[in-house]
Amino acid sequence: MESRTEDRVHSNVGEAGKNERRDFLNALVAAALMTTVASETAGAPQAASAQVAGAARGGMRQPLPAPFTDMDAAFASLTIRPGAPASRPHTHSGFVLGYVIEGDYLFAINNETPRVVHPGEIFYEPPGATHTTHASAKPDETVRLLAIIIGPKDAPTTSPVR
């Protein structure tokens, strides 16, 4: 059983393992996108007024199957308003898969040079990374993105860097 777990985790797995991981991640992203659309549709009148610059909505968590039963996937829909100040450096309880829905997202970890992530593109934060840049790449443009944090079950997903 342990070698099977390692096969799923390590990047040097065979084609079948890569396909399983891709299918698993595609299912997570699809579930998150459906949840985001459903929550925005249900709360449309109050959503615009309730969101402030850089606000996150969501909080939906999905327990993961074996061999990851001690982990879950936390989904968050984030909106970064035009001209909003950049967020403070922070870390996450696990790794992050992000998908930009709208706008150009300025992103960096560990004080690296920020890069722009365009709509339809993804970004990744490894476990333990410090998210140092989180802003709109254009001062007059709203950014909407989906973040999925995969980490210990029911752990707080974000912590400020001290």
N, C-alpha and C positions, 0 to 999 in steps of 0.2 A: 504494500500500500504506500509506503513512504516514497519509493522510487517513482510511483505514479504521480504523487504530489509534486515531486521535484520536476518531473517531466512537464507539468502544467505551469510551473513557476519559471523555470529557466528558459532563456531565449534560444537555446540550441536544441530545442525539441524538433521532432520530425514534423512532416507536413500535416499529419492528422492532428497533432497537438496544437499547431498553429491555427488550423481551421476551427478547433474547439474553442480556443481563446478568442478568435475573431468573432465567432458566432455568439459567445457569451457576452462580449463587449458590445456587439451590435444590439443584442437583446436589451442590455442595460440602457443604452442610449435611446433606443426606441421607446422603452417604458418611460424614461425620463421626459422625452419630448412629448409623449401623449399626456403625461401628467401635467406638464407645463401648459400645454394648450388647454386642457380641461380646466385647470385652476384659473387661467386667465379669462376663459370664456365665462366661467361661473362668477368670477369676481370682477368682471370688466368695469362696472360703474365706479367701484371704490378703489380699484387697483391703481389707477393713475394718480389719484390724490393720496393714496396710502404710501406710495413709493417715494422715497427721498433719494438724493444722489447716492449712488453706490449701494442701494438697499438690496438685500437678499430676501427672497421669498421661497418657501418650500418647507423644508424640514421633513419631507417624506424619506423614510428609511426602508430599505429592502434587505431582509436577512439573506445571506448567501448560502448556497447548498454545500454539502460535503465536497471537498475536504476543507472548506472555508467557513464552517459553522460558527466559528468564534468571531466572524467578521460580518459587516453589513456595508451596504452602499447608501450613502446619504446624498440626496439630490437637492440642489439649490438653483433656483432661477434668479439671476442677478441682473439688475439694471443700473448702468452707470450714466447719470445725467450729464448733459453738456456742461463743461466748466466745473464739474465737481472736483474737489481736491482729491489727490491720489490717496489711496488707503495706506494705513501704516503697515510696516512689515509684520508679517504673521506667519505662523506655521499651521499645518493641518495634521490630523491624527493618523493619516495614512497617505496613500498616493492619490493624486487628483487627475482626473480626465476632464478636460474642458472642451466645449464646443461653442463657437461664436455663431449666434443666430443673426445678429444685426449689428452693423457698425464695425469700426476698426479698433481692435483692442490692443492696447499697449501693455506688454507682459514681460516680466523678468523674474528670475529667481536667483538667490545667492549673490546679489549685486552684479549680476552679469549685465551686459549691454541690453537694454530693452529691445524687443522686436515687436513688430506689428502682426497681429493675427487677424486675418480677414474673415468675413462671413463665410460659413461653410468649412472653415479650417478648425483644427483641433490644437490643443496644447496639453502638456503633461508636466506634472510636478512630482518628483520622486519623494518617497517618505523622508522626512527630516529636512526637506528643503525649506528655506525661508523665502516666502513670496514677497519680493521687494518692490515690484512695480505692478500696479493694477489701476489702469485709467483708460479713458478714451484717448485714442491717438489724435483725434481732431477735437478742438475745443468747442465746436458747435454741433457735435454729433453724439446721439445717444448710442450706447452699446448695450446689447442684450446677450447674455450668455448662459449656458447651462454648465454647472460644475457637478461632478460626481466624485465624492470622496469615499474611497474604499479603505476601511480601517477597522480597528477593534469595535465590536458590537456596542452600540449605545454610547460610545465615547464622544466627548465634545469635539466638534469637527474643526474648530478654529481657535487658536490661542495667540495672543499678542506676543511679539518678541520683546523681551525686557532688556 
